[in-house]
Amino acid sequence: MARNIGADRDGDVYRAVIVITDDGGGTWTRHEGPYDKPGAARARVTFWTRYYAVRDPDTFEQTGHSLATGHIEKATTTWERI
């Protein structure tokens, strides 16, 4: 069954770009989307930033740093009959 995503219509679509740094210092990037509103993509960036938050080993409280950063990107889709 087909699913309905933001790219199913003409206009702007958004995606979340998340860059994660592993323990060895290497980085990798993941993309999530497309979404039809920028807020949905921004929420995914927030989720991964919090998920990879650095915690104090003694208290397990967040230190204010994260191993993940991110931003959102916008693209415009135009569908044409061929």
N, C-alpha and C positions, 0 to 999 in steps of 0.2 A: 504494500500500500504506500502510495506517495505521501510525503509529509509536507506541510505548509511552512515555508521558511521565508525570511525577509526578502530573499532574492527572487521570489515568485512574482514580484511586481516591479514595474518601472520605478526608478527613483533611487534615492540614497539607501545604502545598506552599510552596516557597521560591523567591525570585528574587534575582538580583544586580542592584543599581542602581549604575551607574558614571557619575560626573560627570567629564567631560574638559574641560580648559581649553585652548583653542588659542593660537597665538602672538599673536593680536590681542587676547587677553583675554576673548573670548567663551567661553561654556560650552555644552555640549550633554550630554544624558543618554541613556544606552542601558540597556535592560533585557534581561537574559538569564534564561531559565528557561521554565517552572517546573521545579524539581528536587524530588525526593522527600526529600532530606536537606539540612540547612543547610550541611554541609561542602562539598557540590558548588557551591553558590552562593558560599560564601566563597572557594573556590578561584578562581572567575572574577574576583572582586574583586582578589585577590592577583595574578592573571595580568595584568590591565590596569594595576594600579598599577606593577608592575615593567616592563611594556611601555613605559609613558610616563614612566619614570624620567628625571630630568634628569641629564645626564652632563657632566663637565668637558670642555671642548673640547680641552684639551691632552693629558690622560691617558685620556679616554673612560671614566673610572671614575664610578660613581654618586655623586651629591652628597648623597644622603639625602632629596631632594625628588622629587616626582612631579607631573606635570600631571594626574594622575587620582586621584580619591578614590572611595570607594564604601562601601556597606553592603548588608545583606541585609534582605529583607522577607518576612513570613510571611502566608499567607492560608489559610483553611479552605474546602475545597470540600465541598459537600453535593449529591449527585445525587438527583433525584427523578423518578419516572415521571410523564409528562404525557399 
